[in-house]
Amino acid sequence: MSKKYPNTQIEITDIEFPNKGVGIWEDKKVAVKNTLPGQTIIADVKKKRKQYEGRLRSVVKKASYEIEPECTAFGKCGGCTYQNISYEKELEIKEKMVLDLLNKAGIKDYTFLGIKASPDTHCYRNKMEFSFGDNGEAGELTLGMRKRESNYEVVNADCCEIVNNDVRLVLKCVLEFFRERGEKFYHKLRHTGALRHLLVRRGHFSKEMLVNIVTTSELSTDLSPLKDELLSLELEGKIVGISHIINDGVADVVKADEIRLLYGQEHFFESLLGLKFKISTFSFFQTNSVGAEVLYSTVRDFAGYDKNNVIFDLYCGTGTITQLISPVADKVIGIEIVEEAVEAAKVNAELNGIKNCEFIAGDVLNMVDNLKDKPDLIILDPPREGINPKAIMKIIGFGAERLVYVSCKASSLAKDLIVFEENGYKVEKVCCVDMFPRTYHVETVALLNKKRQ
């Protein structure tokens, strides 16, 4: 049984990935989520195995650099973590967390290019999944983000600072519609009620929107009036598709047992670095379009502009990087486990008139065994948890001269870079790119070269 120490006062002196402030209490290191260096806090501390962790209760003293958050839901909403500090300070913290992880992993003697800021820090997200629920107090229907440190309560997101106002107007319209009709949210424990999620996608450049209402099949309300109300909203952009998604699964995730199109189409188009992309409800596409241009330009620079015979783009998603890198290759092969993403990649390549890209559906671990080409360059953009250890050894076995690794979780990157450096590669340079302003997430790009014998 873990020992507990309630209402403990701790001065936070450092910060570690992911978003854990660190302080010393009775000569013991204690990590507390959602805290900042310079704060004095009250936390419930418990010993977990050989580590001490704290659950934040209150902030007794703020850090000297804290500012007043612009979003009125900050602190309650589980979405943003850094609304209470300047963006410059946020970038400093993210850069430090990544460098600390690489240093702890023993990655040395590389060129660090700093952190590139997102061009937009407000209204930048082009996709949001909102949950229906209640606020745990009056029991009134809410629509927004899960409350911080809660798996059930929901905080209204009609004030959200990281989405476009069009998205906020859609959210308000949908919430008021169901409140007026007394419709109940789906309760995760009791499995009662029908309302589950609202999924909105909005092209940053095209300003086209898809609106998806996710419910169980038990919904009794006619959604035709909601469709009409949504289409009558005065928006900066334009709604091009409205769908009713049926999800009778138990898990609290957005998925479709059935999609019923209520209006328009199930896709829109977005542009990125001169290329055109068809985006549907469940397509993978970076959530920060202008930030993605910075990220992919960095990947392209790391890959270089010399002509290659063959490039592998492993974990290629809908083929964005595959297509952007195609001008410097005779042939680019992309592998992605999600079949829908592969089909989208093929459509996007055709839209852009790109002929030298081949896309393969399947797990990288298995599919690389079937590749007969010898790559000059391999680009890696794996899921958050990094590359399967067996897949890493197969990738190393190709003997490519250069690797470009794109990571959305720096701890996974550090773990994998150790393996590459132990097996013939050297990290040459690293750059962070902020794709997720006001949160602790950050993308990191690393270039590795094959060591000379």
Disulfide bonds with the S-S distance in Angstrom:
none
